[in-house]
């Protein structure tokens, strides 16, 4: 992560970053057929986006390939929590 991403995490705090991660997952990945799937997660602009690419949680294709979470269905609560935890674990490691 770049210094500006780390500054953003420090400014917002990990609780708020987790909320952002959960919101992004619910809006961009949880639907059965997400809008622009495969291209919905930018490569920069928010620490969560960077973490999604680093943890292969950026699109339904990566979720299926790397995490065995099948496509074409709505993500359940446990899957959303798993994805959010993966993202936050990576962010915590980077922010040390």
C-alpha positions, 0 to 999 in steps of 0.5 A: 500500500502507498503512504496515502492509503496507510494515512487514510487507514490511520485517519479513519480507523480500522472499525470504519475501514471494516465498515467500508469493506463490508459495504463494498462486498454487499454492494459489489460482490454479494449480488448473484450477478454483480454489475460489471463483474470482473471489473467492479473493483478499481486497483486504487482509490481505497485501501479496501480495493487494494486489499481485495485484489491482494486477497483475490476477493475482487470479483466473483470469478476470483472468489470462485477460483481461489476461495471456492465460492460459486457464482450465480447466487447471492452471497450468504452472511457467512461468506460476506463475513469471511470475505470481509475478514480476509480483507481486514486481515491483509489490511492489518498486516499492511498497516503494522 
